[in-house]
Amino acid sequence: MSGYPSRLLHIQSLDKGALFVRLVDVDPLLSTYRWATLSHRWGTTGSPLCTTRRTIDQFKRSIPVSELPRTFADAIAITLAVGLDFIWIDSLCIVQDSTTDWEQESSMMGKIYESSDLTIAACSSMDSMGGCHLMLQQQPSMSIGSIVLDESEHCDLLSCPGMVRSKVANPFDVKVSPLSERGWVFQEVVLSRRILYCTRDQMYWQCRTIAESEDGTVRTRGQRNTTGRGGVLEPNAIPATNFPGLWWSWAVDYSGRDFTKHADRLYACAGISQFFSRLAGSNELVLGLMRQHLQLHLLWQL
């Protein structure tokens, strides 16, 4: 299955910092595309800007930048800053009032995030107007020249540049955030190869090999065994063994997340199920249970 979505937003930088954004149809036979994806909350009132059957032709000509919600505008700025020209945003790249288009694109969503170069996660925003917090309210740090570290009486003194921040990195800003409660976000986080988490105080980076904070106080390497929302920000590595344990850690995490529409639960885990089937080979899934361990997985109680 191709990882290409049907549509992407194409971003062009014009003179004097102006931007030109439009919706484009994707034809993988004509060009090779590299894109970012946005992970965000719609909020309780829905997205202020959606592609519909009425607006799709207009958006293919141009999307007014002034009408973009703050989160979308910030994500577009980040996309350009990392050298990409395309971004996938669900409300604009899926025709929202077309059941056929929604079902087709939502079934591809896992591959879209898995194939993207970068996922931008708006962690602290309750809706699409909250932004990615690119402009912090206060100066996050100040340089203090150099500090001297005396690790032990047997070691030489170590001198290094010092920095004081108004608030030290806290992985809970990522792991327990408004965004992390959302059911759709689970597959977006697990399948994305690189994630930039945008919180109120600083940014966090996560990829298959490392997780770290902007201020450098959080830095974790190596594989993890679960994808739970504990207090440690770890690399989103996929373990190569213990597939039953991996699947059940995913199932526990996914089951505790929220959905505005309960009918979305099956769609939102389709990408994870497809990915796991490719990963685990003979460990076939049957309605969320592993056929190879079906007897064990049916042993549950309230």
Summary of the structure (lengths in Angstrom):
residues: 302
radius of gyration: 21.2
end to end distance: 38.7
largest distance: 73.4
contacts: 894
relative contact order: 0.12
helix: 31%
strand: 22%
